[in-house]
């Protein structure tokens, strides 16, 4: 087969023929594998916090959540009492 015939044959395959199911599945998993490899490569470049820094940050988050919990609970109780007061006045 001459070079021109191979080039024509290759062009025909690229344009007209569809990939088979297993070729498509293999390409799909190949892309996933490549993406995972890139992800793990990037994770090696991450500067991870030390244990004390992570514990300190966790403590800060817990304290802030507790503060907001108290604030939202106080607002909820206040609005509940206001609603009770308004409904008792309307019923009389």
C-alpha positions in Angstrom: 0.0 0.0 0.0 1.4 3.5 -0.9 1.5 6.4 1.5 -1.3 8.1 -0.3 -3.6 5.1 0.0 -2.9 4.9 3.8 -3.7 8.6 4.1 -7.0 8.2 2.3 -7.8 5.1 4.4 -7.0 7.0 7.6 -9.2 10.0 6.6 -12.1 7.7 5.8 -11.9 6.1 9.2 -11.8 9.4 11.0 -14.8 10.8 9.2 -17.2 8.0 8.5 -16.8 5.2 11.1 -18.1 5.4 14.6 -16.1 3.9 17.5 -17.3 0.7 19.0 -18.9 0.6 22.5 -15.8 -0.9 24.1 -13.5 1.7 22.5 -15.7 4.5 23.8 -15.8 3.0 27.3 -12.0 2.5 27.2 -11.5 6.1 26.1 -13.8 7.3 28.9 -11.9 5.4 31.6 -8.7 6.6 30.1 -9.8 10.2 30.5 -10.8 9.5 34.1 -7.5 7.9 34.8 -5.7 10.9 33.3 -7.7 13.3 35.4 -7.0 11.3 38.6 -3.3 11.2 37.8 -3.4 15.0 37.4 -5.3 15.5 40.6 -2.9 13.5 42.7 0.0 15.3 41.1 -1.6 18.6 42.1 -2.3 17.3 45.7 1.5 16.7 46.1 2.1 20.4 45.6 -0.4 21.4 48.3 1.0 22.8 51.5 -1.0 21.0 54.2 -1.6 22.6 57.6 0.1 21.2 60.7 -2.1 19.3 63.2 -2.1 22.3 65.7 -3.1 24.7 63.0 -5.9 22.4 61.9 -7.1 21.9 65.5 -7.0 25.7 66.1 -9.0 26.4 62.9 -11.6 23.7 63.9 -12.0 25.2 67.3 -12.6 28.7 65.8 -15.3 27.2 63.5 -17.0 25.5 66.4 -17.0 28.6 68.5 -18.5 30.7 65.7 -21.2 28.1 65.1 -22.1 28.1 68.8 -22.3 31.9 68.8 -24.6 31.9 65.8 -26.6 29.1 67.4 -27.3 31.3 70.5 -28.2 34.3 68.4 -30.6 32.4 66.1 -32.2 30.6 69.1 -32.7 34.0 70.9 -34.3 35.5 67.8 -36.5 32.4 67.4 -37.7 32.5 71.1 -38.4 36.2 70.9 -40.4 35.9 67.7 -42.3 32.9 69.2 -43.3 35.0 72.3 -44.3 37.9 70.1 -46.5 35.6 68.0 -48.1 34.2 71.1 -48.8 37.7 72.4 -50.3 38.8 69.1 -52.5 35.7 68.8 -53.7 36.0 72.4 -54.7 39.7 71.8 -56.6 38.8 68.7 -58.6 36.0 70.4 -59.9 38.2 73.2 
